[in-house]
Every structure is written in C-alpha cells, then in structure tokens.
Amino acid sequence: MIDNTPQEEGRIKEVAAFLKSKGYTKRTVKTYCSILRTAFHKLGLNFTEGEVEHYLAYRNLAPRSYNLNRAVINFYTEKYLVYSLKFTKAKVPKTLPKYVSRAEINRIIFHKKNIKHKLELSLMYSSGLRTCEVIRLKKHNFDLQNFTITIRQGKGKKDRQTIIKPSLIPALKKYLSRLDNNDYLFPSGNTHIAGRTVQEVLKAGKRKAEIKRKFGCHDLRHSFAANCLDAGIDIEDLRKMLGHTKLSTTQIYLQCRKGNLKQAAMKLEGNITKCVIE
C-alpha cells in the first residue's frame, strides 16, 4: 500500500470526482487514480516534464504500460500544471491478433459440462463480445428471432448490435428458460459474474482439452472478426458489430484472413517451377 500525503490523496479524490462527472467508467477511474497515486509518491504534486521522463524510464515499463502511464500523467499536467508532455511515446511492437481455430474452440467447449460456461465462451467466439460485455449481458439484450444481440454501453459508452450464430439459439432458449428473476444472463448473487471467472473458465477448458498454445478471452473476439471476413462479411458491417470507431482498427483483421493466404499459395504453386525436396 502506497502511503501518500493527505494533500496527494485529496488531489486523487478530486481527479476521481472529475473523471466520474465526465462519464468515465469505474475501471478507468481506478486505473487513473492508481497511476497518479504511484506518480505522486515519487514526484509529489508539482513536477517538471524532465522529472516525469526520468521517472517513467526508471520504472522500466513495457511499451503499452509506459504509454498508458504517460497519457494519464499528461492528463494531470494539462489540467493542473498547465503544460503538455512533449517527449515521445514508447514504440509498441506491431503484432497480429491471435487466431483461435474452430477445432480448438470446439474441443474446449466439448470439455465444459456447464451450459453457462459453454455459452460464455461461445458468445465471445461467435458474436465478438469483449469479456466485460459478455458478463454484463441481460436477458432483454437478445432478439432470438432476428439472431441479434444489443450491447448496451460497451467500450466507450457505445451501444451496438452484433449477431448470434443460429446454431446457438436452441441452447440459449433452454438456458434462458431456466433463469430466475435475476436480469443478468450470467448472474452472481444480485449482480453479474466477474470477468476473472470467464478467464478461468477458458483456462480450465484449455487445460482439459490439452491445448498448450497461449491465447486468452480477447483472442476469441479476434477470431470472430477473422471468421467474419473469411465468410465474406463486409468490413464496414464488421466494424459496427465490433464497435470500432475507426475502420483502420478493423482492417488489421484483413491480415488474418486464412482464405486469402491459401488462395495466394495455390496461385503461386501453379506459376512457378515445382521443386522436390528429398
């Protein structure tokens, strides 16, 4: 536990109240306050740009963490110290999203006995839901007749719609008929299950299916995007289903299209001299 001064704690509470008034999520507010609490402990409430740069370098953070810390501290300096950070962001390695095959997800789901766990993973894989979205689903978010799910207040406080795979409808109907008066699709007491619970469900499923390759819940969403493009779904429609603001964010999945690569390999095979490796 970091021991901040009363003045520093007072400033953190002030920042939290400001962020809440702007509609930031609890998770985002918590992240901002945690980063500032650590920074204040080392730098105090007033500091120079050079001190910030040295502080971040000293912490030896991974590139994404470095940039997140820089962004939060820059928010603070702009609002309270009247200057912006000019030093550059860290370079983040550009990697392709991980792709989970249908065979892998089917093996995982096959080893899950609980229908709730099967649906949690299936909805992320076949509807492109984030973990934080699947745990907050409510019964009235589903239009089973039209194969659609409405996501309320997803990332960025945006509503959107995405699809339900028709083969999931019977299982969903059966599951919904068993729910009690709790509004949440995946309840825990009077609220919903935690995101960590879903992550553990996937982890246990991989272990039982003897899948050693590393991937997580968000990679199921990546796989949905790649599968949609392979199926010929328009990229603009996919952007809306994923809830991306910019099309460029969705276009990264074009590089995951296995169909295009396979077609390219077959075309190349027909246009070059065959070589035999003995």
Helices and strands as residue ranges (DSSP letters): H 6-21, H 26-43, H 49-59, H 63-76, I 77-81, H 102-110, H 115-127, H 131-134, G 139-141, E 142-143, E 148-151, G 155-157, E 160-163, G 166-168, H 169-178, E 187-188, E 191-192, H 195-208, H 217-230, H 235-242, H 247-251, G 252-256, H 258-271
